[in-house]
Amino acid sequence: MTSSWTTADIPSQAGRTVVVTGGNSGLGLATARALAAAGARVVLAVRDPARGQQAAAGLPGEVEVRRLDLADLSSVREFAAGWTGDLDLLVNNAGIMAVPHAQTADGFELQFGTNHLGHFALTNLLLTHVTDRVVTVSSGLHRSGRIVLDDLNWERRRYSPGGAYGQSKLANLLFTLELQRRLTVAGSPVRAMAAHPGWAATNLQSGSGSRVKDAAMAVGNRLVAVSGEQGALPTLFAAVAEVPGGSYTGPDGTLMRGAPTLAGRSAAASDAGLAHQLWSASAELTGVAFPAQLTA
């Protein structure tokens, strides 16, 4: 059924409001462009509003830019506090990959803090506005991740850029799992979804701090990777297709390419107990909880 699914299969999004984090480049920009072209009002939630405005100028339809720095919880809170009205779709797309060791404004390891904790806080702070779906972008590299609950911020382990990225992407899937459980218990119609792009050629792979690693990734981008537009299809599929809450979508072919379909995940990414423990730890770290209004 999904073998030929493309952006042409996106139903009309007229009257719908969408937030895309990191919507000014790469997968986020491709996602925003497709949804705007289908008639949605799209809000680009970006760290650099000037770059966001440049991106917005090239998009069709109604596009707005708002500042959001996922590596700073005060920025996340400010963004959420400024939101009014319904939000049909939240796309947690922004992320960083395999960067040198650094910390967020709140002292979290940068990849875990940006890719997971920032989106965890944003989602919970906006959740009472969300009417349809939350889609969080993970990665096939979640399979290499390991959740170490007593050292989520790499304070005792020797830091590994790839290991920290894998942990953050596994956290994205566990977050989706527990979010869907909580929404179901609350009787909410909102669906929590996750997606991975396969290997898409974006600027995500150019921040390792190593010219050798970045050059190797650039070669892979040229020889193996799909375009940002192709890589965004699993996110778009999760955002608009009739698939169950808790679904994980990705490309259906080899070498992380192909049309979007339901994807497999690691055993760790399906561990409901671990998902619950990570949620509790994330709530403690961020000071943000599942909305009391939705608690059954």
NORMOGI-V359658 format. One record per residue. N is the residue number from 1. PHI is phi in radians with two decimals (NA if undefined). PSI is psi in whole degrees, 0 to 359 (NA if undefined). D_LAST is the distance of its C-alpha to the last C-alpha in Angstrom with 2 decimals. Layout:
# NORMOGI-V359658
n->N phi->PHI psi->PSI d_last->D_LAST
n->N phi->PHI psi->PSI d_last->D_LAST
This chain:
# NORMOGI-V359658
n->1 phi->NA psi->329 d_last->36.15
n->2 phi->-1.76 psi->4 d_last->35.54
n->3 phi->-1.08 psi->336 d_last->39.12
n->4 phi->-2.15 psi->22 d_last->40.22
n->5 phi->-1.20 psi->128 d_last->37.04
n->6 phi->-2.39 psi->182 d_last->37.97
n->7 phi->-1.09 psi->340 d_last->37.00
n->8 phi->-1.16 psi->342 d_last->38.82
n->9 phi->-1.58 psi->359 d_last->35.94
n->10 phi->-1.24 psi->122 d_last->33.39
n->11 phi->-1.21 psi->167 d_last->32.55
n->12 phi->-0.94 psi->132 d_last->33.02
n->13 phi->-1.86 psi->15 d_last->30.62
n->14 phi->-1.02 psi->134 d_last->31.97
n->15 phi->1.49 psi->358 d_last->29.58
n->16 phi->-1.79 psi->146 d_last->27.13
n->17 phi->-1.97 psi->134 d_last->26.60
n->18 phi->-2.26 psi->137 d_last->26.53
n->19 phi->-1.94 psi->129 d_last->26.54
n->20 phi->-2.11 psi->115 d_last->28.56
n->21 phi->-1.34 psi->142 d_last->28.93
n->22 phi->1.10 psi->37 d_last->32.51
n->23 phi->-1.46 psi->8 d_last->33.55
n->24 phi->-1.65 psi->355 d_last->37.14
n->25 phi->-2.76 psi->167 d_last->38.56
n->26 phi->1.00 psi->222 d_last->38.36
n->27 phi->-1.09 psi->322 d_last->35.45
n->28 phi->-1.10 psi->318 d_last->33.48
n->29 phi->-1.16 psi->318 d_last->36.43
n->30 phi->-1.12 psi->321 d_last->36.92
n->31 phi->-1.11 psi->312 d_last->33.27
n->32 phi->-1.07 psi->318 d_last->33.52
n->33 phi->-1.08 psi->316 d_last->36.86
n->34 phi->-1.16 psi->319 d_last->35.72
n->35 phi->-1.25 psi->322 d_last->32.68
n->36 phi->-1.14 psi->320 d_last->34.84
n->37 phi->-1.12 psi->334 d_last->37.55
n->38 phi->-1.51 psi->1 d_last->35.16
n->39 phi->1.89 psi->0 d_last->34.49
n->40 phi->-1.30 psi->151 d_last->31.39
n->41 phi->-1.45 psi->120 d_last->31.36
n->42 phi->-1.98 psi->130 d_last->31.16
n->43 phi->-1.89 psi->119 d_last->30.50
n->44 phi->-1.51 psi->113 d_last->32.19
n->45 phi->-1.69 psi->105 d_last->30.43
n->46 phi->-2.33 psi->154 d_last->33.36
n->47 phi->-1.28 psi->326 d_last->34.85
n->48 phi->-2.02 psi->99 d_last->38.24
n->49 phi->-1.04 psi->328 d_last->38.12
n->50 phi->-1.10 psi->315 d_last->41.83
n->51 phi->-1.16 psi->325 d_last->41.39
n->52 phi->-1.09 psi->319 d_last->38.39
n->53 phi->-1.15 psi->323 d_last->40.62
n->54 phi->-1.09 psi->318 d_last->43.27
n->55 phi->-1.16 psi->317 d_last->40.87
n->56 phi->-1.07 psi->327 d_last->39.47
n->57 phi->-1.10 psi->337 d_last->43.05
n->58 phi->-1.71 psi->7 d_last->43.50
n->59 phi->-1.81 psi->151 d_last->40.42
n->60 phi->-1.41 psi->163 d_last->40.41
n->61 phi->1.26 psi->205 d_last->38.42
n->62 phi->-1.63 psi->110 d_last->36.18
n->63 phi->-2.25 psi->134 d_last->35.46
n->64 phi->-2.18 psi->153 d_last->34.42
n->65 phi->-2.09 psi->130 d_last->34.58
n->66 phi->-2.32 psi->146 d_last->32.42
n->67 phi->-1.35 psi->136 d_last->32.86
n->68 phi->-2.66 psi->119 d_last->30.37
n->69 phi->-1.94 psi->106 d_last->31.41
n->70 phi->-1.20 psi->345 d_last->28.82
n->71 phi->-1.58 psi->15 d_last->30.96
n->72 phi->-2.54 psi->106 d_last->30.35
n->73 phi->-1.10 psi->334 d_last->26.92
n->74 phi->-1.16 psi->325 d_last->28.43
n->75 phi->-1.20 psi->320 d_last->29.27
n->76 phi->-1.08 psi->315 d_last->25.78
n->77 phi->-1.14 psi->321 d_last->24.38
n->78 phi->-1.13 psi->317 d_last->27.21
n->79 phi->-1.06 psi->311 d_last->26.57
n->80 phi->-1.15 psi->321 d_last->22.88
n->81 phi->-1.14 psi->333 d_last->23.80
n->82 phi->-1.50 psi->359 d_last->26.40
n->83 phi->-1.51 psi->133 d_last->24.21
n->84 phi->-2.29 psi->151 d_last->23.79
n->85 phi->1.46 psi->181 d_last->22.80
n->86 phi->-1.28 psi->152 d_last->21.18
n->87 phi->-2.27 psi->107 d_last->21.55
n->88 phi->-1.24 psi->321 d_last->21.75
n->89 phi->-2.49 psi->127 d_last->22.53
n->90 phi->-1.94 psi->121 d_last->22.47
n->91 phi->-1.89 psi->107 d_last->25.08
n->92 phi->-1.47 psi->85 d_last->25.08
n->93 phi->-1.81 psi->325 d_last->28.75
n->94 phi->-1.03 psi->147 d_last->30.66
n->95 phi->-3.02 psi->165 d_last->31.96
n->96 phi->-2.22 psi->158 d_last->34.98
n->97 phi->-2.38 psi->124 d_last->36.73
n->98 phi->0.90 psi->45 d_last->38.81
n->99 phi->-1.54 psi->161 d_last->39.91
n->100 phi->-1.04 psi->159 d_last->41.85
n->101 phi->-1.05 psi->131 d_last->40.02
n->102 phi->-2.79 psi->172 d_last->38.64
n->103 phi->-2.18 psi->154 d_last->35.75
n->104 phi->-1.32 psi->177 d_last->33.39
n->105 phi->-1.06 psi->336 d_last->33.67
n->106 phi->-1.74 psi->6 d_last->31.11
n->107 phi->1.54 psi->13 d_last->33.02
n->108 phi->-1.52 psi->152 d_last->31.07
n->109 phi->-0.96 psi->136 d_last->33.12
n->110 phi->-1.08 psi->318 d_last->33.68
n->111 phi->-1.25 psi->315 d_last->32.51
n->112 phi->-1.12 psi->320 d_last->29.31
n->113 phi->-1.19 psi->321 d_last->28.68
n->114 phi->-1.41 psi->306 d_last->29.45
n->115 phi->-1.24 psi->324 d_last->28.29
n->116 phi->-1.91 psi->299 d_last->25.01
n->117 phi->-1.11 psi->321 d_last->24.02
n->118 phi->-1.07 psi->316 d_last->25.01
n->119 phi->-1.27 psi->326 d_last->22.99
n->120 phi->-1.01 psi->311 d_last->19.95
n->121 phi->-1.15 psi->314 d_last->20.15
n->122 phi->-1.02 psi->312 d_last->21.07
n->123 phi->-1.06 psi->311 d_last->18.24
n->124 phi->-1.15 psi->326 d_last->15.48
n->125 phi->-1.27 psi->334 d_last->17.50
n->126 phi->-1.73 psi->352 d_last->17.94
n->127 phi->-1.05 psi->328 d_last->14.68
n->128 phi->-1.21 psi->345 d_last->13.73
n->129 phi->-1.59 psi->338 d_last->17.20
n->130 phi->-1.29 psi->131 d_last->17.10
n->131 phi->-1.90 psi->341 d_last->17.32
n->132 phi->-2.24 psi->292 d_last->18.65
n->133 phi->-2.55 psi->155 d_last->19.15
n->134 phi->-2.10 psi->121 d_last->19.54
n->135 phi->-2.00 psi->123 d_last->22.71
n->136 phi->-2.00 psi->129 d_last->23.83
n->137 phi->-1.49 psi->118 d_last->27.47
n->138 phi->-1.83 psi->213 d_last->28.25
n->139 phi->-2.82 psi->152 d_last->31.64
n->140 phi->-1.05 psi->338 d_last->33.50
n->141 phi->-1.32 psi->1 d_last->34.46
n->142 phi->-1.04 psi->335 d_last->31.02
n->143 phi->-1.13 psi->336 d_last->32.88
n->144 phi->-1.56 psi->356 d_last->35.05
n->145 phi->-1.47 psi->156 d_last->32.23
n->146 phi->-2.45 psi->129 d_last->31.18
n->147 phi->-1.55 psi->116 d_last->28.26
n->148 phi->-1.89 psi->97 d_last->29.76
n->149 phi->-1.08 psi->331 d_last->26.92
n->150 phi->-1.66 psi->10 d_last->29.42
n->151 phi->-2.69 psi->50 d_last->31.43
n->152 phi->-1.11 psi->333 d_last->29.28
n->153 phi->-1.81 psi->19 d_last->31.67
n->154 phi->0.98 psi->45 d_last->34.87
n->155 phi->-1.56 psi->337 d_last->36.23
n->156 phi->-1.97 psi->330 d_last->37.80
n->157 phi->-1.38 psi->155 d_last->38.39
n->158 phi->-1.22 psi->127 d_last->41.27
n->159 phi->-1.14 psi->134 d_last->39.82
n->160 phi->-2.20 psi->116 d_last->39.91
n->161 phi->-0.97 psi->315 d_last->39.31
n->162 phi->-1.21 psi->321 d_last->38.53
n->163 phi->-1.13 psi->320 d_last->36.43
n->164 phi->-1.19 psi->323 d_last->34.33
n->165 phi->-1.16 psi->314 d_last->33.89
n->166 phi->-1.03 psi->319 d_last->32.90
n->167 phi->-1.08 psi->317 d_last->30.32
n->168 phi->-1.17 psi->325 d_last->28.78
n->169 phi->-1.35 psi->326 d_last->28.71
n->170 phi->-1.13 psi->320 d_last->27.18
n->171 phi->-1.06 psi->322 d_last->24.51
n->172 phi->-1.01 psi->318 d_last->23.85
n->173 phi->-1.26 psi->320 d_last->23.18
n->174 phi->-1.16 psi->323 d_last->21.01
n->175 phi->-1.05 psi->315 d_last->18.95
n->176 phi->-1.09 psi->318 d_last->18.61
n->177 phi->-1.05 psi->311 d_last->17.70
n->178 phi->-1.27 psi->325 d_last->14.83
n->179 phi->-1.09 psi->316 d_last->13.66
n->180 phi->-1.11 psi->321 d_last->13.69
n->181 phi->-1.04 psi->314 d_last->11.80
n->182 phi->-1.16 psi->320 d_last->8.86
n->183 phi->-1.12 psi->319 d_last->9.27
n->184 phi->-1.11 psi->314 d_last->9.62
n->185 phi->-1.06 psi->323 d_last->6.55
n->186 phi->-1.33 psi->353 d_last->4.73
n->187 phi->1.30 psi->21 d_last->7.65
n->188 phi->-1.43 psi->142 d_last->9.72
n->189 phi->-1.41 psi->353 d_last->13.46
n->190 phi->-1.17 psi->138 d_last->14.46
n->191 phi->-1.90 psi->137 d_last->16.44
n->192 phi->-1.77 psi->125 d_last->17.37
n->193 phi->-2.24 psi->159 d_last->21.05
n->194 phi->-2.35 psi->157 d_last->23.91
n->195 phi->-2.61 psi->156 d_last->27.64
n->196 phi->-2.35 psi->146 d_last->30.96
n->197 phi->-1.51 psi->355 d_last->34.23
n->198 phi->1.35 psi->212 d_last->36.69
n->199 phi->-1.78 psi->104 d_last->39.65
n->200 phi->-1.95 psi->141 d_last->39.93
n->201 phi->-1.41 psi->102 d_last->42.64
n->202 phi->-2.41 psi->181 d_last->41.12
n->203 phi->-1.39 psi->2 d_last->41.86
n->204 phi->-1.07 psi->327 d_last->39.06
n->205 phi->-1.55 psi->11 d_last->41.69
n->206 phi->-1.98 psi->21 d_last->44.16
n->207 phi->-2.03 psi->23 d_last->42.68
n->208 phi->-1.25 psi->340 d_last->43.65
n->209 phi->1.48 psi->357 d_last->46.38
n->210 phi->-2.03 psi->122 d_last->48.86
n->211 phi->-1.14 psi->327 d_last->51.33
n->212 phi->-1.17 psi->312 d_last->51.98
n->213 phi->-1.12 psi->317 d_last->48.35
n->214 phi->-1.12 psi->322 d_last->47.79
n->215 phi->-1.15 psi->319 d_last->50.99
n->216 phi->-1.12 psi->319 d_last->49.97
n->217 phi->-1.16 psi->324 d_last->46.65
n->218 phi->-1.11 psi->321 d_last->48.62
n->219 phi->-1.11 psi->315 d_last->50.82
n->220 phi->-1.05 psi->321 d_last->47.83
n->221 phi->-1.05 psi->321 d_last->46.40
n->222 phi->-1.30 psi->323 d_last->49.71
n->223 phi->-1.62 psi->328 d_last->50.28
n->224 phi->-2.07 psi->321 d_last->46.91
n->225 phi->-1.19 psi->154 d_last->44.13
n->226 phi->-1.61 psi->172 d_last->42.98
n->227 phi->-1.26 psi->166 d_last->42.75
n->228 phi->-1.06 psi->324 d_last->39.77
n->229 phi->-1.13 psi->318 d_last->39.45
n->230 phi->-1.22 psi->320 d_last->39.36
n->231 phi->-1.16 psi->336 d_last->37.00
n->232 phi->-1.39 psi->347 d_last->34.49
n->233 phi->-1.03 psi->317 d_last->34.29
n->234 phi->-1.06 psi->324 d_last->31.54
n->235 phi->-1.13 psi->315 d_last->29.33
n->236 phi->-1.13 psi->321 d_last->30.22
n->237 phi->-1.07 psi->314 d_last->29.67
n->238 phi->-1.10 psi->331 d_last->26.11
n->239 phi->-1.40 psi->333 d_last->25.61
n->240 phi->-2.27 psi->341 d_last->26.98
n->241 phi->-1.36 psi->159 d_last->27.62
n->242 phi->-1.50 psi->84 d_last->25.67
n->243 phi->-2.22 psi->155 d_last->24.35
n->244 phi->-1.18 psi->153 d_last->21.06
n->245 phi->-1.02 psi->145 d_last->18.26
n->246 phi->1.53 psi->359 d_last->19.09
n->247 phi->-1.21 psi->153 d_last->22.78
n->248 phi->-2.19 psi->121 d_last->25.53
n->249 phi->-1.99 psi->153 d_last->28.63
n->250 phi->-2.91 psi->178 d_last->32.15
n->251 phi->-1.20 psi->148 d_last->35.81
n->252 phi->-1.62 psi->358 d_last->37.14
n->253 phi->-1.79 psi->182 d_last->40.60
n->254 phi->-1.36 psi->166 d_last->42.41
n->255 phi->0.96 psi->31 d_last->42.86
n->256 phi->0.99 psi->41 d_last->39.39
n->257 phi->-2.21 psi->167 d_last->40.67
n->258 phi->2.10 psi->180 d_last->40.09
n->259 phi->-1.28 psi->155 d_last->37.87
n->260 phi->-1.27 psi->143 d_last->34.07
n->261 phi->-2.76 psi->178 d_last->32.30
n->262 phi->-1.20 psi->137 d_last->29.53
n->263 phi->-2.00 psi->158 d_last->30.45
n->264 phi->-1.48 psi->161 d_last->30.40
n->265 phi->-2.44 psi->166 d_last->28.95
n->266 phi->-1.24 psi->163 d_last->29.84
n->267 phi->-1.06 psi->322 d_last->28.49
n->268 phi->-1.10 psi->325 d_last->27.17
n->269 phi->-1.27 psi->349 d_last->25.20
n->270 phi->-1.86 psi->7 d_last->23.47
n->271 phi->-1.44 psi->101 d_last->22.68
n->272 phi->-1.11 psi->324 d_last->18.94
n->273 phi->-1.15 psi->317 d_last->19.64
n->274 phi->-1.14 psi->322 d_last->21.64
n->275 phi->-1.06 psi->318 d_last->19.08
n->276 phi->-1.15 psi->318 d_last->16.54
n->277 phi->-1.15 psi->318 d_last->19.46
n->278 phi->-1.12 psi->320 d_last->20.59
n->279 phi->-1.03 psi->313 d_last->17.26
n->280 phi->-1.06 psi->317 d_last->17.38
n->281 phi->-1.14 psi->320 d_last->21.05
n->282 phi->-1.17 psi->321 d_last->20.61
n->283 phi->-1.12 psi->321 d_last->18.12
n->284 phi->-1.19 psi->318 d_last->20.70
n->285 phi->-1.16 psi->320 d_last->23.59
n->286 phi->-1.61 psi->339 d_last->22.37
n->287 phi->1.27 psi->21 d_last->20.47
n->288 phi->-2.08 psi->132 d_last->17.73
n->289 phi->-2.05 psi->164 d_last->14.04
n->290 phi->-1.03 psi->135 d_last->11.12
n->291 phi->-0.98 psi->131 d_last->10.41
n->292 phi->-1.06 psi->330 d_last->8.52
n->293 phi->-1.14 psi->337 d_last->8.23
n->294 phi->-1.74 psi->354 d_last->6.19
n->295 phi->-1.30 psi->123 d_last->3.77
n->296 phi->-1.27 psi->NA d_last->0.00
